[in-house]
Amino acid sequence: MVFASDSFLFLFLPAFLIAYALSPAGVRNLCILSFSWLFYAWWRVDFLPLIVSIAIWSWLTGLWIARAQEPERHRALLVGIAWPLASLVWFKYANMLVHSADVLGPSATAWWADVLLPIGLSFFVFGAISYSMDVYRRTVPAEPSFINYATYQSMFGHLVAGPVVRYKWVAERLKERTFHRAEFMFGVERFMMGFAMKVLIADTLAPVVDAGYHLPDPSTVDVIVSIVGYSLQLYFDFAGYSAMAIGLGLMVGLKFPENFDNPYLCTSIGDFWRRWHISLSTWLRDYLFIPLGGSRAKLPRVCANLLITMGLGGLWHGASWTYMVWGLWHGAALVFEKLWDVSGWPKVPPLVGHILAIVFINLGWILFRSQSWAEAGLMTSGLFGNHGVGLSPGMGAVLRPVEIMTFVVGIGLIYLPKLMRIDPSAPEPGHTLRAALALPLFLFAVWVLQGRTVVPFLYFQF
């Protein structure tokens, strides 16, 4: 089920909010959990036992980790992350590893039947691993209630496409929370604005990007339009989903972290990763980069740690070597920035850094969006004019006035961040007023949705 769909807006969400409001305080987590498992089963009921088993496994091993003493605690941690990690490797990377053997000949993989990837598995597994490691580090106590733990793991707001929520961010409110009208209205506002970002900008640009990547001979302008279109589509799709997830959490008193901070206003690649998909970048920092040695080691080791972290972070995004190379592309930029910082050379002016970062990021999106090396090569050769320079008829056919206006609005929202400013500390009347102002935009997006096929969120595939 997709948030931007009639079934969610007019059936699932109203039923959930009514059931939640009528539930006694002591069973509200059970209400969230029941609807969350129903939400997941709506897609594929046969995969529901997988996420339930991971939740049970992580909860039980978390209790074991908390009680055990060294060296048993270390073994308990390894056992705790074993099943979630094994599930991720099997369902997400088995196909990639097997098909990598195609170089040996068709008969090498003829026997293989592709494994279907459960939606949201990466987010679910990262949440389970962070919980086990936090209990091991004693930064959080083990959760004694399975209902509370499973509610944290499975809450439908972040279940299938993030943010990557950590248990410690919601632990207190899982135990006790009260209804606050201002918080609820803030959640409504965030949900409606995220919905509008997804439907009115991301989904409007999706056909342009698809057309660009299906051109047999894309020109330079075709590729530039496709890259910029995908850059905007990806941002407003995923930031829109994150806003909707945060809004849904606030409606039931759970606070999820902000996941984006105007990333395209960055002045370096390091700055970009402090602003883009914050819940993932901080997860990679805390649970991979720092355990590897972080920035405390000698410079060559620090550079290696950056490359390993970003390479694995790229591979997390998808079961393809193109994703790993995309991660290494960003890792190499972070290494370069690190070397520049320690060299004593003059700092790059912010405007120059911004331009260089945006060009670098958008070049990377070619690889991120491409379905194969051949497609990436075709788009790259087109960018450098191998198939002509001007706009081709194929791309011109999908660039109608509404798509052109969407480009303008999307870029305007990026460079006018005050229009997107989030103020959770505003008094109650402020949130009610902002929700009222967002309502017409939301209703317009709902109306637009009626004339379209539902477009899944891009990060469902991860």
C-alpha positions in Angstrom: 0.0 0.0 0.0 1.3 3.5 -0.9 0.6 6.5 1.2 -0.2 8.4 -2.0 -3.2 6.2 -2.9 -6.9 6.2 -2.4 -6.9 3.0 -0.4 -4.6 4.5 2.2 -6.1 8.0 2.3 -9.8 7.0 2.4 -9.7 3.5 3.9 -6.6 2.6 5.9 -5.7 5.9 7.5 -9.2 6.9 8.7 -9.8 3.4 10.1 -6.5 3.5 11.9 -7.0 6.9 13.4 -10.5 6.1 14.6 -9.3 2.8 16.1 -6.4 4.5 17.8 -8.5 7.3 19.2 -10.9 4.7 20.7 -8.2 2.5 22.1 -7.4 2.7 25.9 -3.9 4.1 26.6 -2.6 0.6 27.6 -3.4 -1.0 24.2 -2.6 1.9 21.8 0.8 0.3 20.9 -1.0 -2.9 20.1 -3.3 -1.0 17.9 -0.4 0.6 16.0 1.3 -2.8 15.7 -1.9 -4.6 14.4 -2.5 -2.0 11.8 1.2 -1.9 10.8 1.3 -5.7 10.2 -2.0 -5.3 8.2 -0.3 -2.5 6.2 2.6 -4.8 5.3 0.4 -7.8 4.6 -1.6 -5.6 2.2 1.4 -5.9 -0.1 2.4 -9.6 0.4 1.0 -11.5 3.3 3.5 -14.3 2.8 6.4 -12.0 3.7 4.7 -10.9 7.0 6.2 -13.8 8.9 9.7 -12.6 7.9 9.4 -9.2 9.5 7.6 -10.7 12.5 10.4 -13.3 13.0 13.1 -10.6 12.8 11.2 -8.5 15.4 10.9 -11.6 17.7 14.5 -12.5 17.2 15.9 -9.0 17.9 13.7 -8.6 20.9 14.7 -11.9 22.5 18.4 -11.5 21.7 18.2 -7.9 23.1 17.1 -9.3 26.4 20.0 -11.9 26.3 22.6 -9.2 25.4 21.4 -7.0 28.3 21.7 -9.9 30.9 24.9 -11.5 29.7 28.4 -10.7 30.7 31.5 -10.8 28.6 32.5 -12.8 26.5 28.9 -14.1 26.3 27.6 -10.6 25.6 29.7 -10.4 22.5 28.4 -13.8 21.3 24.8 -12.6 22.1 25.4 -9.5 19.9 26.6 -11.6 17.0 23.6 -13.9 17.3 21.3 -10.9 17.6 22.4 -9.4 14.3 22.9 -12.7 12.5 19.3 -13.4 11.5 18.4 -9.8 10.4 21.7 -9.6 8.4 21.3 -13.1 6.9 17.8 -12.2 5.8 19.1 -9.0 4.1 21.9 -10.7 2.4 19.7 -13.5 1.1 16.7 -11.5 -0.1 18.6 -8.5 -1.4 21.9 -9.8 -2.7 21.5 -13.4 -3.6 20.3 -12.5 -7.1 23.2 -10.1 -7.7 25.8 -12.6 -6.5 24.4 -15.4 -8.6 23.9 -13.3 -11.8 27.5 -12.1 -11.4 28.5 -15.6 -12.4 26.9 -15.0 -15.9 30.4 -14.3 -17.1 31.0 -18.0 -16.8 28.3 -18.7 -19.4 24.5 -19.0 -19.4 24.5 -22.5 -18.0 26.1 -21.2 -14.8 22.9 -19.5 -13.7 20.2 -21.3 -15.7 19.1 -23.2 -12.6 18.5 -20.0 -10.5 15.0 -18.7 -9.8 15.2 -15.0 -8.7 14.4 -14.2 -5.1 11.8 -11.5 -4.5 12.9 -8.6 -2.3 10.5 -7.8 0.5 9.8 -4.0 0.5 11.4 -2.0 3.2 13.6 -4.9 4.4 16.8 -2.7 4.4 15.1 -0.2 6.7 13.7 -2.9 9.0 17.0 -4.7 9.3 19.0 -1.5 10.0 16.6 -0.7 12.8 17.1 -4.2 14.3 20.9 -4.0 14.1 21.0 -0.5 15.7 18.9 -1.8 18.6 21.1 -4.8 19.2 24.2 -2.7 19.1 22.8 0.1 21.3 21.8 -2.5 23.9 25.3 -4.0 23.7 26.8 -0.6 24.1 24.4 0.1 27.0 23.2 3.3 25.5 19.7 2.0 25.8 18.1 -0.6 28.1 16.6 -3.7 26.5 12.8 -3.3 26.0 11.0 -5.8 28.2 7.7 -5.6 26.3 7.6 -7.3 22.9 4.5 -5.2 21.9 6.5 -2.0 22.5 9.6 -3.3 20.7 7.6 -4.6 17.7 5.7 -1.3 17.5 9.0 0.5 17.2 10.2 -1.9 14.5 7.0 -2.2 12.5 5.2 1.2 12.8 3.8 1.6 9.3 4.9 5.2 9.0 8.5 4.2 8.6 8.2 0.5 7.9 8.8 0.3 4.2 10.9 3.4 3.2 12.3 4.9 6.4 13.6 7.0 8.0 15.9 4.6 9.7 14.5 5.0 13.2 16.5 4.1 16.2 14.9 2.7 19.3 16.3 5.3 21.6 14.5 8.1 19.7 11.1 6.7 20.5 11.8 4.6 23.7 10.2 7.0 26.2 7.1 7.6 24.2 6.5 3.9 23.5 6.1 3.6 27.3 3.9 6.6 27.9 2.6 9.5 25.8 -0.3 11.9 25.9 -2.3 13.6 23.1 -1.2 17.1 22.2 -3.4 19.0 19.8 -0.5 21.1 18.5 1.6 18.0 17.8 -1.2 16.3 16.1 -1.9 19.3 13.8 1.9 19.6 13.1 1.7 15.9 12.0 -1.3 16.6 9.8 0.6 19.5 8.2 3.7 17.5 7.6 1.7 14.6 6.1 -0.2 17.0 3.7 2.9 18.8 2.6 4.8 15.6 2.0 1.9 14.2 0.0 2.0 17.3 -2.2 5.7 17.1 -2.7 5.3 13.5 -3.8 2.3 13.9 -6.1 2.7 17.3 -7.6 6.5 17.4 -8.1 8.1 13.9 -8.0 5.3 12.1 -9.8 4.9 14.9 -12.4 8.6 14.6 -13.3 8.7 10.8 -13.3 7.6 10.4 -17.0 10.2 12.9 -18.1 13.0 11.0 -16.4 11.7 7.7 -17.7 11.5 9.0 -21.2 15.0 10.4 -21.0 16.4 7.0 -19.8 14.6 5.2 -22.6 15.9 7.3 -25.5 18.1 5.2 -27.8 20.4 8.2 -28.6 20.1 10.9 -25.9 21.6 14.2 -26.7 23.4 16.5 -24.3 20.3 18.5 -23.5 18.3 15.3 -23.1 20.7 14.0 -20.5 20.8 17.2 -18.6 17.0 17.4 -18.5 16.9 13.8 -17.4 19.6 14.3 -14.7 18.0 17.4 -13.2 14.6 15.9 -13.5 15.8 12.8 -11.6 17.6 14.9 -9.0 14.3 16.7 -8.3 12.2 13.6 -8.5 14.3 11.6 -6.1 14.5 14.5 -3.6 10.8 15.4 -3.5 9.8 11.7 -3.6 11.9 10.6 -0.7 11.7 13.9 1.3 8.0 13.8 0.7 7.8 10.2 2.0 9.9 11.2 5.0 7.6 14.1 5.8 4.6 11.9 5.6 6.2 9.3 7.8 7.1 12.0 10.4 3.6 13.4 10.2 2.0 10.0 10.8 4.3 9.4 13.8 3.3 12.8 15.3 -0.3 12.0 14.9 0.1 9.2 17.4 2.7 10.9 19.6 5.9 9.3 18.2 8.7 11.6 17.0 10.8 10.4 14.1 14.0 12.3 13.1 14.1 14.8 10.3 15.7 13.1 7.3 16.5 16.0 5.0 17.9 19.5 5.6 17.9 21.2 2.2 20.6 18.9 0.9 21.0 20.7 -2.5 22.1 23.8 -0.7 25.3 22.0 0.3 28.7 23.5 -0.2 30.7 20.2 -0.3 30.0 16.5 -0.5 30.5 16.1 3.2 27.9 18.8 3.8 25.6 17.0 1.4 25.8 13.8 3.5 25.1 15.8 6.6 21.8 17.0 5.0 20.7 14.1 2.7 19.0 11.0 4.2 20.3 12.0 7.6 19.0 8.9 9.4 21.0 6.6 7.0 24.2 8.8 6.9 24.3 9.0 10.7 23.6 5.2 10.9 26.6 4.5 8.7 28.7 6.8 10.7 27.7 5.4 14.1 27.5 1.7 13.3 30.1 1.3 10.5 32.5 4.2 10.1 33.3 4.7 13.8 33.6 0.9 14.6 36.1 0.7 11.7 38.2 3.3 13.4 36.5 6.5 12.2 38.7 9.6 12.1 40.8 8.6 15.0 43.2 6.4 12.9 46.0 7.6 10.8 45.1 9.4 7.6 45.5 6.4 5.2 43.2 4.3 7.4 40.7 7.2 7.7 40.6 7.4 3.9 40.1 3.6 3.7 37.3 3.8 6.3 35.5 6.4 4.2 35.7 4.3 1.1 34.5 1.2 2.8 31.6 3.0 4.5 30.4 4.7 1.4 30.9 1.6 -0.8 28.8 -0.5 1.5 26.4 2.4 1.9 26.0 2.5 -1.9 25.4 -1.2 -2.0 22.7 -0.9 0.7 20.7 1.2 -1.8 20.4 -1.7 -4.3 21.7 -5.1 -5.3 23.8 -3.9 -8.2 27.5 -3.2 -8.6 26.5 0.2 -10.0 25.2 1.2 -6.6 28.5 0.2 -5.0 30.4 2.3 -7.6 28.1 5.2 -6.9 28.9 4.9 -3.2 32.6 4.8 -4.0 32.1 7.8 -6.2 31.0 9.8 -3.1 33.6 8.1 -0.9 36.3 9.3 -3.2 35.0 12.8 -3.0 35.0 12.6 0.8 38.6 11.3 0.8 39.6 14.2 -1.5 37.9 16.7 0.8 39.7 15.1 3.8 43.1 15.4 2.0 42.3 19.0 1.0 41.5 19.9 4.7 44.7 18.5 6.1 46.9 19.9 3.2 46.6 23.5 4.5 45.4 24.7 1.1 42.9 27.6 1.1 39.3 26.8 1.8 37.0 26.7 -1.2 34.6 29.6 -1.4 31.1 28.5 -0.5 29.6 29.4 -3.9 32.3 27.6 -5.8 32.0 24.6 -3.4 28.2 24.6 -4.0 28.5 24.6 -7.8 31.2 21.8 -7.7 29.1 19.7 -5.3 25.9 20.0 -7.3 27.7 19.1 -10.5 29.3 16.1 -8.8 26.1 14.9 -7.2 24.1 15.1 -10.4 26.8 13.2 -12.3 26.5 10.5 -9.7 22.8 10.3 -10.2 23.4 9.0 -13.7 24.9 5.8 -12.2 22.4 5.7 -9.4 19.4 5.8 -11.8 20.8 3.5 -14.5 19.6 -0.1 -14.6 22.8 -1.4 -16.1 26.4 -0.4 -17.1 25.3 -0.1 -20.7 22.6 2.4 -19.7 25.0 4.4 -17.6 27.5 4.4 -20.5 24.8 5.6 -23.0 23.7 8.5 -20.8 27.3 9.5 -20.1 28.2 9.4 -23.8 25.1 11.4 -24.5 26.1 14.0 -22.0 29.3 14.7 -23.8 27.5 15.2 -27.1 28.1 11.8 -28.8 24.4 11.8 -30.0 24.0 15.5 -30.7 23.5 18.5 -28.5 20.0 19.9 -28.8 16.7 18.7 -27.4 15.5 15.6 -29.3 11.9 15.2 -30.5 11.5 12.3 -28.0 12.3 14.4 -25.0 10.5 17.4 -26.4 7.3 15.4 -26.6 7.1 14.9 -22.8 8.2 18.4 -21.9 4.8 20.0 -21.8 4.2 23.3 -20.0 3.1 21.5 -16.8 6.4 19.6 -16.6 8.4 22.8 -17.4 6.6 24.6 -14.6 7.3 21.7 -12.2 11.0 22.1 -12.9 10.8 25.8 -12.1 8.8 25.2 -8.9 11.0 22.4 -7.7 14.2 24.4 -8.2 12.5 27.4 -6.6 11.6 25.4 -3.5 15.2 24.2 -3.2 16.7 27.7 -3.4 14.0 29.3 -1.3 14.3 27.1 1.8 12.3 29.5 4.0 9.2 28.3 2.1 10.0 24.8 3.4 11.0 25.8 6.9 9.9 23.5 9.7 9.1 24.9 13.1 8.0 22.2 15.6 8.2 24.7 18.5 5.5 26.9 17.0 2.4 27.4 19.3 -0.8 25.5 18.7 -2.6 28.1 16.7 0.4 28.3 14.3 0.2 24.6 13.5 -3.5 24.8 13.0 -3.2 27.7 10.7 -0.4 26.1 8.7 -2.4 22.9 8.4 -5.4 24.9 7.1 -3.2 26.7 4.6 -1.7 23.3 3.5 -5.2 21.8 3.0 -6.0 23.4 -0.4 -2.6 22.2 -1.8 -3.3 18.7 -0.3 -6.8 18.6 -1.9 -5.4 19.7 -5.2 -2.8 16.9 -5.0 -5.6 14.4 -4.2 -7.5 15.6 -7.2 -4.4 15.2 -9.5 -3.9 11.7 -8.1 -7.3 10.7 -9.4 -6.1 11.1 -13.0 -2.9 9.1 -12.5 -1.8 5.6 -11.9 -0.3 5.3 -8.4 3.4 5.7 -8.5 5.3 3.7 -5.8 7.9 5.6 -3.7 11.4 5.3 -5.2 12.9 4.1 -1.9 10.4 1.1 -1.7 13.0 -0.8 -3.8 15.7 -0.3 -1.1 
